[in-house]
Amino acid sequence: MTINIAVLEDQKDTRDMLATLINGSQGYKCVATYENGEDAIAGVPGLEPDVMMVDIHLPGLSGIETVKKLKAMFPEMQFIMCTSFEDADNIFKALQAGATGYLTKSTTPAKILEAISDAYNGGSPMSSNIARKVITFFQQQNEKANKELNKLSTREQEILEYLSKGYRYKEIAALLFINIETVRKHIHNIYEKLEVNSRTDALNKVYPKN
């Protein structure tokens, strides 16, 4: 089985290096190279590669925006960012756009090939420092959420959990054997303690995944 790969990179030396590496390795084939996002969006539909290596900083359309557009067109295609950007903002924007992998340009040739194979087979390859940043981010989010949750009483936490599951006030009142006005009062207190004005904001503060 040969993995078909496209490369989107504006620096010719890097683009040529990736193409040479891919074509010189058994089981891998570079089917196209592009120097900007616009060309990639125009060319990929006729090729539909299995995996695409994408730089972030490009002339015109960014790599992240290109991934977002192509992922909508080809949900099964895998995208690996290969970039010099290591900040959390770019990492998460790329992942939200549809990238399944994120490598730094200092990644060794062997690791690049391993990452392509990993993405093709359902994995999410990342450079070790990128993976650490992702883990740190979610740990920090959980810490913040726990601090917010601890502001609430046990009953308020219980009601908020029901809200997170989509229950209406009347249903919560019945489940907890209290009247609906008591539910409303608890929710008012929840909003005050969390310093929010809506159910959505409250849930986002305590349950970031929502």
C-alpha positions as a Markdown table, in Angstrom:
| # | Residue | x | y | z |
|---|---|---|---|---|
| 1 | Met | 0.0 | 0.0 | 0.0 |
| 2 | Thr | 1.4 | 3.4 | -1.1 |
| 3 | Ile | 0.5 | 6.5 | 0.8 |
| 4 | Asn | -0.1 | 9.4 | -1.5 |
| 5 | Ile | 1.0 | 12.8 | -0.1 |
| 6 | Ala | 0.8 | 16.4 | -1.2 |
| 7 | Val | 3.1 | 19.1 | 0.1 |
| 8 | Leu | 2.0 | 22.8 | 0.7 |
| 9 | Glu | 5.1 | 24.8 | 1.5 |
| 10 | Asp | 6.2 | 28.2 | 0.1 |
| 11 | Gln | 9.9 | 27.8 | 0.7 |
| 12 | Lys | 11.3 | 25.9 | -2.4 |
| 13 | Asp | 14.2 | 24.3 | -0.5 |
| 14 | Thr | 11.9 | 22.8 | 2.1 |
| 15 | Arg | 9.3 | 21.9 | -0.4 |
| 16 | Asp | 11.9 | 20.0 | -2.6 |
| 17 | Met | 13.4 | 18.4 | 0.5 |
| 18 | Leu | 10.0 | 17.0 | 1.6 |
| 19 | Ala | 9.2 | 15.8 | -1.9 |
| 20 | Thr | 12.6 | 14.1 | -2.3 |
| 21 | Leu | 12.3 | 12.4 | 1.1 |
| 22 | Ile | 8.8 | 11.1 | 0.4 |
| 23 | Asn | 9.6 | 9.9 | -3.1 |
| 24 | Gly | 12.8 | 8.2 | -2.0 |
| 25 | Ser | 11.0 | 6.2 | 0.7 |
| 26 | Gln | 9.3 | 2.9 | 0.0 |
| 27 | Gly | 5.5 | 3.0 | 0.5 |
| 28 | Tyr | 5.3 | 6.8 | 0.1 |
| 29 | Lys | 4.6 | 8.9 | -3.0 |
| 30 | Cys | 4.5 | 12.7 | -3.4 |
| 31 | Val | 1.7 | 13.3 | -5.9 |
| 32 | Ala | 1.9 | 17.1 | -5.9 |
| 33 | Thr | 3.6 | 20.2 | -4.3 |
| 34 | Tyr | 2.1 | 23.6 | -3.9 |
| 35 | Glu | 3.6 | 27.0 | -2.9 |
| 36 | Asn | 0.4 | 28.6 | -1.9 |
| 37 | Gly | -3.0 | 27.7 | -0.5 |
| 38 | Glu | -5.0 | 28.9 | -3.5 |
| 39 | Asp | -3.1 | 26.5 | -5.8 |
| 40 | Ala | -3.6 | 23.7 | -3.4 |
| 41 | Ile | -7.4 | 24.2 | -3.2 |
| 42 | Ala | -7.5 | 24.3 | -7.0 |
| 43 | Gly | -5.2 | 21.2 | -7.5 |
| 44 | Val | -6.1 | 18.8 | -4.7 |
| 45 | Pro | -9.6 | 17.9 | -5.9 |
| 46 | Gly | -8.2 | 16.2 | -8.9 |
| 47 | Leu | -5.7 | 14.2 | -6.8 |
| 48 | Glu | -7.3 | 13.7 | -3.4 |
| 49 | Pro | -4.1 | 12.6 | -1.6 |
| 50 | Asp | -4.2 | 10.6 | 1.6 |
| 51 | Val | -2.1 | 13.0 | 3.6 |
| 52 | Met | -1.1 | 16.6 | 3.1 |
| 53 | Met | 1.9 | 18.3 | 4.7 |
| 54 | Val | 1.0 | 22.0 | 5.3 |
| 55 | Asp | 3.1 | 25.0 | 6.3 |
| 56 | Ile | 1.2 | 27.8 | 8.3 |
| 57 | His | 2.8 | 30.9 | 7.0 |
| 58 | Leu | 2.1 | 31.2 | 3.3 |
| 59 | Pro | 1.6 | 34.1 | 0.9 |
| 60 | Gly | -2.1 | 34.8 | 0.5 |
| 61 | Leu | -4.3 | 32.2 | 2.2 |
| 62 | Ser | -2.7 | 30.8 | 5.4 |
| 63 | Gly | -2.1 | 27.1 | 5.8 |
| 64 | Ile | -4.7 | 27.0 | 8.6 |
| 65 | Glu | -7.4 | 28.5 | 6.3 |
| 66 | Thr | -6.4 | 26.2 | 3.5 |
| 67 | Val | -6.8 | 23.1 | 5.8 |
| 68 | Lys | -10.2 | 24.4 | 6.9 |
| 69 | Lys | -11.4 | 24.7 | 3.3 |
| 70 | Leu | -9.9 | 21.4 | 2.1 |
| 71 | Lys | -11.1 | 19.4 | 5.2 |
| 72 | Ala | -14.7 | 20.6 | 4.5 |
| 73 | Met | -14.3 | 19.3 | 0.9 |
| 74 | Phe | -12.4 | 16.0 | 1.8 |
| 75 | Pro | -13.2 | 14.9 | 5.4 |
| 76 | Glu | -11.2 | 11.7 | 5.0 |
| 77 | Met | -8.0 | 13.5 | 4.0 |
| 78 | Gln | -5.4 | 13.8 | 6.8 |
| 79 | Phe | -3.5 | 17.1 | 7.3 |
| 80 | Ile | -0.2 | 17.5 | 9.1 |
| 81 | Met | 1.1 | 21.0 | 9.9 |
| 82 | Cys | 4.9 | 21.2 | 9.4 |
| 83 | Thr | 5.9 | 24.7 | 10.6 |
| 84 | Ser | 8.2 | 26.8 | 12.6 |
| 85 | Phe | 5.3 | 28.2 | 14.7 |
| 86 | Glu | 5.1 | 26.6 | 18.2 |
| 87 | Asp | 2.7 | 28.9 | 20.0 |
| 88 | Ala | -0.5 | 27.6 | 21.5 |
| 89 | Asp | -2.7 | 29.9 | 19.4 |
| 90 | Asn | -1.5 | 28.5 | 16.1 |
| 91 | Ile | -1.5 | 24.9 | 17.4 |
| 92 | Phe | -5.1 | 25.0 | 18.4 |
| 93 | Lys | -6.3 | 27.0 | 15.4 |
| 94 | Ala | -4.7 | 24.4 | 13.2 |
| 95 | Leu | -6.3 | 21.5 | 15.1 |
| 96 | Gln | -9.7 | 23.2 | 15.1 |
| 97 | Ala | -9.4 | 23.7 | 11.4 |
| 98 | Gly | -9.0 | 20.0 | 10.9 |
| 99 | Ala | -5.3 | 19.1 | 11.2 |
| 100 | Thr | -4.6 | 15.7 | 12.8 |
| 101 | Gly | -0.9 | 16.3 | 13.2 |
| 102 | Tyr | 1.5 | 19.1 | 14.1 |
| 103 | Leu | 5.3 | 18.9 | 13.5 |
| 104 | Thr | 8.0 | 21.5 | 13.9 |
| 105 | Lys | 10.4 | 22.0 | 11.0 |
| 106 | Ser | 13.2 | 20.6 | 13.1 |
| 107 | Thr | 11.6 | 17.2 | 12.9 |
| 108 | Thr | 14.0 | 14.5 | 11.5 |
| 109 | Pro | 13.2 | 12.9 | 8.2 |
| 110 | Ala | 12.6 | 9.5 | 9.9 |
| 111 | Lys | 10.0 | 11.1 | 12.2 |
| 112 | Ile | 8.3 | 12.9 | 9.3 |
| 113 | Leu | 7.8 | 9.6 | 7.5 |
| 114 | Glu | 6.6 | 8.0 | 10.8 |
| 115 | Ala | 4.2 | 10.9 | 11.3 |
| 116 | Ile | 2.7 | 10.5 | 7.8 |
| 117 | Ser | 2.2 | 6.8 | 8.3 |
| 118 | Asp | 0.7 | 7.5 | 11.8 |
| 119 | Ala | -1.8 | 10.0 | 10.4 |
| 120 | Tyr | -2.7 | 7.8 | 7.6 |
| 121 | Asn | -3.5 | 4.9 | 10.0 |
| 122 | Gly | -5.6 | 7.1 | 12.3 |
| 123 | Gly | -3.1 | 8.6 | 14.7 |
| 124 | Ser | -2.4 | 12.2 | 15.6 |
| 125 | Pro | 1.4 | 12.7 | 15.3 |
| 126 | Met | 2.9 | 15.7 | 17.1 |
| 127 | Ser | 6.4 | 16.8 | 17.9 |
| 128 | Ser | 7.1 | 16.1 | 21.6 |
| 129 | Asn | 7.2 | 19.8 | 22.6 |
| 130 | Ile | 3.9 | 20.4 | 20.8 |
| 131 | Ala | 2.2 | 17.5 | 22.5 |
| 132 | Arg | 3.5 | 18.9 | 25.9 |
| 133 | Lys | 1.9 | 22.2 | 25.1 |
| 134 | Val | -1.4 | 20.6 | 24.3 |
| 135 | Ile | -1.4 | 18.6 | 27.5 |
| 136 | Thr | -0.4 | 21.6 | 29.6 |
| 137 | Phe | -3.3 | 23.6 | 28.0 |
| 138 | Phe | -5.9 | 21.0 | 28.9 |
| 139 | Gln | -4.5 | 20.6 | 32.4 |
| 140 | Gln | -4.7 | 24.4 | 32.9 |
| 141 | Gln | -8.3 | 24.4 | 31.6 |
| 142 | Asn | -9.2 | 21.6 | 34.0 |
| 143 | Glu | -7.7 | 23.5 | 37.0 |
| 144 | Lys | -9.6 | 26.7 | 36.1 |
| 145 | Ala | -12.8 | 24.7 | 35.7 |
| 146 | Asn | -12.4 | 23.0 | 39.1 |
| 147 | Lys | -11.7 | 26.3 | 40.8 |
| 148 | Glu | -15.0 | 27.7 | 39.4 |
| 149 | Leu | -16.9 | 24.5 | 40.3 |
| 150 | Asn | -15.7 | 24.7 | 43.9 |
| 151 | Lys | -17.4 | 28.1 | 44.2 |
| 152 | Leu | -20.7 | 26.4 | 44.1 |
| 153 | Ser | -22.6 | 24.4 | 46.8 |
| 154 | Thr | -23.2 | 20.7 | 46.3 |
| 155 | Arg | -26.9 | 21.4 | 45.3 |
| 156 | Glu | -25.8 | 24.1 | 42.8 |
| 157 | Gln | -23.2 | 21.7 | 41.3 |
| 158 | Glu | -26.0 | 19.1 | 41.0 |
| 159 | Ile | -28.3 | 21.5 | 39.2 |
| 160 | Leu | -25.5 | 22.7 | 36.9 |
| 161 | Glu | -24.8 | 19.1 | 35.9 |
| 162 | Tyr | -28.4 | 18.6 | 35.0 |
| 163 | Leu | -28.3 | 21.8 | 32.9 |
| 164 | Ser | -25.2 | 20.4 | 31.1 |
| 165 | Lys | -27.3 | 17.4 | 30.2 |
| 166 | Gly | -30.0 | 19.5 | 28.7 |
| 167 | Tyr | -32.7 | 19.2 | 31.4 |
| 168 | Arg | -35.3 | 22.0 | 31.7 |
| 169 | Tyr | -36.0 | 23.8 | 34.9 |
| 170 | Lys | -39.3 | 21.8 | 35.4 |
| 171 | Glu | -37.5 | 18.5 | 34.9 |
| 172 | Ile | -34.7 | 19.4 | 37.3 |
| 173 | Ala | -37.3 | 20.4 | 39.9 |
| 174 | Ala | -39.0 | 17.0 | 39.6 |
| 175 | Leu | -35.8 | 15.1 | 39.8 |
| 176 | Leu | -34.6 | 16.9 | 42.9 |
| 177 | Phe | -38.1 | 17.0 | 44.5 |
| 178 | Ile | -38.1 | 20.8 | 44.8 |
| 179 | Asn | -40.2 | 23.5 | 43.2 |
| 180 | Ile | -39.3 | 25.3 | 40.0 |
| 181 | Glu | -38.9 | 28.6 | 41.9 |
| 182 | Thr | -36.2 | 27.0 | 44.0 |
| 183 | Val | -34.4 | 25.8 | 40.9 |
| 184 | Arg | -34.5 | 29.4 | 39.5 |
| 185 | Lys | -33.1 | 30.8 | 42.7 |
| 186 | His | -30.2 | 28.2 | 42.6 |
| 187 | Ile | -29.5 | 29.1 | 39.0 |
| 188 | His | -29.5 | 32.8 | 39.8 |
| 189 | Asn | -26.9 | 32.1 | 42.6 |
| 190 | Ile | -24.9 | 30.0 | 40.2 |
| 191 | Tyr | -24.7 | 32.8 | 37.7 |
| 192 | Glu | -23.7 | 35.3 | 40.4 |
| 193 | Lys | -20.9 | 33.1 | 41.8 |
| 194 | Leu | -19.5 | 32.3 | 38.3 |
| 195 | Glu | -20.0 | 35.9 | 37.1 |
| 196 | Val | -21.9 | 34.9 | 34.0 |
| 197 | Asn | -25.3 | 35.8 | 32.5 |
| 198 | Ser | -26.4 | 32.6 | 30.7 |
| 199 | Arg | -26.5 | 28.9 | 30.9 |
| 200 | Thr | -24.1 | 28.6 | 28.0 |
| 201 | Asp | -21.5 | 30.8 | 29.7 |
| 202 | Ala | -21.9 | 29.0 | 33.0 |
| 203 | Leu | -21.4 | 25.6 | 31.3 |
| 204 | Asn | -18.4 | 26.8 | 29.3 |
| 205 | Lys | -16.7 | 28.1 | 32.5 |
| 206 | Val | -17.1 | 24.8 | 34.4 |
| 207 | Tyr | -17.2 | 22.3 | 31.6 |
| 208 | Pro | -14.8 | 23.6 | 28.9 |
| 209 | Lys | -15.7 | 20.7 | 26.6 |
| 210 | Asn | -19.2 | 22.0 | 26.3 |
